[in-house]
Amino acid sequence: MQPPRFILPDANTPQRLRQFERTEQATDFMRGAVCGAIIALTPVIGALALWRLL
């Protein structure tokens, strides 16, 4: 006796792939913004630390 077979819906429909792409773009944008903020603040923090030592 064979077990019942279930047919699952296709997970990679065009709508779902577009949603994944939008989510990935939003994630990439946020990562870029955070990295840019860190890069911009690093010299400022270094200058403040150096100024405090003088």
N, C-alpha and C positions, 0 to 999 in steps of 0.2 A: 504494500500500500504506500503510495507516495504522499508526501505532505502537500498541503495546498500551496500554490504558487501565487505570490503577490507581485503585481506589476506596480512599481513605484513611478511617480511622475518624474519627468526629466528635470533635474535640478539646474541644468544649464540652459534655460530658456533665454531668448534674447533680452527680455525685460530684466531678468535676474542678472545677466552679464553686465547690462548697462548700470544696474544698481551697484554691483561690485566695483565697476570702473569709477563711478561717482564717489563711492566710499573711499576707494584707494586714492583718488585725487585729493579729497578733503584731508585725508590722513597725511599725504605728502605735503600739502600746503601747511598744515599745522606743524609738522616736523621742521619744515623750512623756516617758519616763523620763529619757533623756539630756538633753533640753531642760530638764526640771525640775531635774535635778542641776546643770546649768550655771547656771540662774537662781538656785538656792539658794546656790551657792558663790561667785558673783560678789561680793556684798556682803561676804562673809567674807574673801575675798582682798583686796578693797579696804580693809577695816578693818585687816587685818594689815599691809598696805603703808603705810597712813597711820600706824599705831602705830609702825612701825619708823622712820619719818621724824621722829617727835617726839623 
